[in-house]
Amino acid sequence: EMMCNYEKFKAESYDLLVEALEAIIAVEKDSPAALGAVLLIAQEALDERG
């Protein structure tokens, strides 16, 4: 039960993270340095998710 809730939480958190990243990218796409930082964070998040 606990594990199932955790998995659901992870999935929901991931969806929120993706939405946040998309919003940041939309705003910062004219700034390569900012976009690079966002992509680095996104890659780390994806690596953690496995």
Secondary structure, DSSP 8 states (H G I E B T S, - for coil): -HHHHHHHHHHHHHHHHHHHHHHHHHHHTT-HHHHHHHHHHHHHHHHHH-
